[in-house]
Amino acid sequence: MEYRAKKRSRTLCRQVLFPFLLPLFSAALGKQIHYSIPEEMARGSVVGNLAEDLGLHVQDLLTRNLRISAEKKYFTINTEDGNILVNERIDRELLCPQNPLCFMPLEIVAENPLNVFHINVMIEDINDNPPNFPQSSILLQINELAILGTRFGLESAIDADVGPYSLQDYQLSSNEYFSLMVKGRTEGKIAPELVLEKPLDREQQSFHLLVLTALDGGDPVLTGTTQIQIKVTDANDNPPVFSQDMYKVSLRENMPPGTSVLKVTATDQDEGINAEITYSFKSLGDDIGNKFMLDHQNGEIISKDPIDFEISSSYTISIEAKDGGGMATECKIMLEILDENDNAPDVVFTSVSSSITEDTEPGTVIALFKTHDKDSGENGEVTCLIKEKLPFRIESSANNYYKLIIDGTLDRENTPEYNVTITATDRGKPPLTSSTSVTLHIGDVNDNAPVFKQAAYMVHLAENNPPGSSIAQVSASDPDLGPNGQVSYSIVASDLEPRTLSSYVSVSEQSGVVFAQRAFDHEQLRSFELTLQARDHGSPALTSNVSLRVLVGDRNDNAPRVLYPALAPDGSALFDTVPRAAEPGYLVTKVVAVDADSGHNAWLSYHVLQASDPGLFSLGLRTGEVRTARTLGDRDATHQRLLVAVRDGGQPPLSATATLHLVFADSLQEALPDLNDHPVPSDPQAELQFYLVVALALISVLFLLALILAIALRLRHSSNSASWGCFQYDLCSETGPRVSLNYNEGTLPYSYNMRVALDSGKTRFNFLTMTPDLSNEASLAVSVTEENKISFDSLASTHQAPPNTDWRFSQAQRPGTSGSQNGDETGTWPNNQFDTEMLQAMILASASEAADGSSTLGGGAGTMGLSARYGPQFTLQHVPDYRQNVYIPGSNATLTNAPGKRDGKAPAGGNGNKKKSGKKEKK
């Protein structure tokens, strides 16, 4: 207890005196805080009050997270009172072996704001280690002729303590032959030597046992002992002598094992066995035996393991040379280890800020780190840098500490995190480098407004859309995170009425889909514009606007409307008068129609559905103008009716019809009586069905006629007169087949009278008798209208005008394949069976075209559609002209194709041109 009290008082005394000793170390320690404690203090012992020394409030210790940054936690901080406490056992001999001063640097890290404080704790030595000899006994062989005063070196004791507690003295047990001498007190390391004080006599005493005691300077004194066994040998009066008492050698670290360090040499003037010298390590302290090997015969020292400067920078080796007579001497070797740059610097982060937002100001400290290099000199000087181009910089602090500081603006949207690599490089040759990375996560702030994918939107929407359908979708993106990046949509402005806006369109707040709340009508609303807004959910919220223009497209939902001709106020149809002397191309009237649609849907075209005389008038496809196609003929009706269809260009097209009543008259008084006698228009649908039936019947009749005609032609070649007698007498003769018929004006052997009769809106077809025409008195009347109405009627009288001789075919014009068949100049019917069948087919084709409305008798170029079917050689000049027999109902006059009649002049000759003028005037 008394010793502990004295020890505590001495410790307190050191702690009191230490502040006065601090100025001595101010140049090296700067403004650091220093504490002094003895080693082996108990856990929980107070080192000092850190809060008071740093000027911190005790209540701020928790908020500032005050802590010690060290690799091994020898100390800890009590956050309740700010005291630094001992946390683990502190052994000065392990921390600072053989160093007179032992300092333990501490880094105290505080946050909010981030800072670091440097503290040095000096560990004072206590006398806790007694001196210790490497060997428990020492064996000496001393010749009996040893000279008085001869010194025999002994192995030194080792004391791990330093200063006054280290090895201070030796004591030798009492004897009359030897005394103890301690040398090296001035060098700081004492070594005992045994001095011969009295001559030895092996015969009297051959063995001596002594006890060597080593004492330290502690209180109480700690000791260590070893036995000295002395064997007295026979005379050997010359000890070995080294070439040098001390050797100094330099050796680079990391030399490979087996490298020769030094070779010592000793000589002995004796001869024989007394001159045989062996070498050995005198002292194996500092782990000499593990690092080096000694050749006992030649004294060469060889490295055993790699030498590391960082473990020990120098070694002191004692070599003993002993001859065969037992005499020995020793020398010392001072081995200096040269440092190599074999250790790369280390980078250790001591503190990293956990909250870094993208709006953090430049200059803010976000991390602290330190560097350490085990090498010395320039090999241990370290520089740090960031190789990448990042918005950070490194700022040096004290004692190899560095700060990582923001050096630019941060943008999380461009770089959400940074992988900062700190590269530490020493100044060795060659320099060594190491890198340490730290990942910094950047927090988000609402600094980006939503951005639409398009600067403006334009949507084409067809009218009559279903209500509630989607018409467009706008999309905006926000690169921010969380609520800062969530976007909602709304309509903020429009060129529509604000009160009715919600009845037109709406927008989905989440998806940006724009819905139509009603069906749009192109004719009422052509286009409208909306201003849509995208808003994020940040605080404060950011917005952006975009315009959406909706173009309502047209559909073909409106049929054309006829403006002219219109009905009279009383509901009756109006009529237009045409002068009788109107020339071809005369503008009679114009159908005027409009369409409420637009574009192609309003592009109108005009078509004739029905016409009393299709060849008399022409209708402009796009203009609707009705013009005369030819001059009015004598047999043309004075009242004409046109049914006109007006179609638009839509798909499918819509149409409207208009009925034109045209009267050929030179004055209104002349036109009125003719209008009163005009029958009621017929039903077009009923007439069309009836005409189809009539066309089928007509084709059947023509087929039967062709069949009968073919049979008749076959029978002409028969010699049996009885079989041919079934026909009229002039068709054959007893002497053989011959033809004496005169087909003037191209008439057929059988005559058919066709007449179109309009009676009370109904079409009547009369198929009367078929009479043989032996005197060319029969005629064929054909009337083909645009509605393809065909009727046949026989003439009541057989006394018509004789045929027109102008229609007689010349030799080149006769029907046939080549126009050169044999016959007389009167244009007789072809007697070639092939030509006959060809002409019959042409007639049937003409009738078929008339039935399906593809041709008119008054068509262009006078081909009757035959040249397109049978070649250009078959024109109207090869076919009989049926217009001679076409007449207007109620009149006996016939049309003729003679030049005189076409020109209004008398024909050149022939009985067929004699017509009564009274009939023409009646027409």
Sequence and secondary structure as in RCSB ss.txt:
>XXXX:A:sequence
MEYRAKKRSRTLCRQVLFPFLLPLFSAALGKQIHYSIPEEMARGSVVGNLAEDLGLHVQDLLTRNLRISAEKKYF
TINTEDGNILVNERIDRELLCPQNPLCFMPLEIVAENPLNVFHINVMIEDINDNPPNFPQSSILLQINELAILGT
RFGLESAIDADVGPYSLQDYQLSSNEYFSLMVKGRTEGKIAPELVLEKPLDREQQSFHLLVLTALDGGDPVLTGT
TQIQIKVTDANDNPPVFSQDMYKVSLRENMPPGTSVLKVTATDQDEGINAEITYSFKSLGDDIGNKFMLDHQNGE
IISKDPIDFEISSSYTISIEAKDGGGMATECKIMLEILDENDNAPDVVFTSVSSSITEDTEPGTVIALFKTHDKD
SGENGEVTCLIKEKLPFRIESSANNYYKLIIDGTLDRENTPEYNVTITATDRGKPPLTSSTSVTLHIGDVNDNAP
VFKQAAYMVHLAENNPPGSSIAQVSASDPDLGPNGQVSYSIVASDLEPRTLSSYVSVSEQSGVVFAQRAFDHEQL
RSFELTLQARDHGSPALTSNVSLRVLVGDRNDNAPRVLYPALAPDGSALFDTVPRAAEPGYLVTKVVAVDADSGH
NAWLSYHVLQASDPGLFSLGLRTGEVRTARTLGDRDATHQRLLVAVRDGGQPPLSATATLHLVFADSLQEALPDL
NDHPVPSDPQAELQFYLVVALALISVLFLLALILAIALRLRHSSNSASWGCFQYDLCSETGPRVSLNYNEGTLPY
SYNMRVALDSGKTRFNFLTMTPDLSNEASLAVSVTEENKISFDSLASTHQAPPNTDWRFSQAQRPGTSGSQNGDE
TGTWPNNQFDTEMLQAMILASASEAADGSSTLGGGAGTMGLSARYGPQFTLQHVPDYRQNVYIPGSNATLTNAPG
KRDGKAPAGGNGNKKKSGKKEKK
>XXXX:A:secstr
 HHHHHHHHHHHHHHHHHHHHGGGGHHHHTT EEEEEETT  TT EEEEHHHHHT  GGGTTTTT EEE SS SE
EE TTT EEEE S   HHHHSTT S  EEEEEEEETTTTEEEEEEEEEE  S    B SSSEEEEEEETT  TT 
EEE    B S  GGGSEEEEEE   SSEEEEEE TTTT  EEEEEE S   TTT SEEEEEEEEEES SS  EEE
EEEEEEEES      EES SEEEEEEETT  TT EEEE  EE SS GGGG  EEEEEE GGGHHHHEEE TTT E
EEE S   TTT SEEEEEEEEE TTS EEEEEEEEEEE  S    EEEEEEE S EETT  TT EEEEEEEE SS
 GGGG EEEE  S  SEEEEE STTEEEEEE S   TTT SEEEEEEEEEE SSS  EEEEEEEEEEE  S    
EESSSEEEEEEESS  TT EEEE  EE  S GGGG EEEEEEEESS TTTHHHHEEE TTT EEEESS   TTT 
 EEEEEEEEEE SSS  EEEEEEEEEEE  S S  EEEES   TTS    EEE TT  TT EEEE EEE SS GG
GG  EEEEEEESSTTTEEE TTT EEEESS   TTS SEEEEEEEEE SSSS  EEEEEEEEEE SSHHHHHHHH
HT      HHHHHHHHHHHHHHHHHHHHHHHHHHHHHHHHHT S HHHHTTS GGG BTTB       GGG  SB
  B   EEETTEEE       B SSS    B    TT        S S      GGG   TTTSSSSSS  S  T
T      HHHHHHHHHHHHHHHHHHHHTS  TT GGG TTHHHHH TT SGGGS  GGGG   TT        HH
HHHTS  SS GGG   HHHHHH 
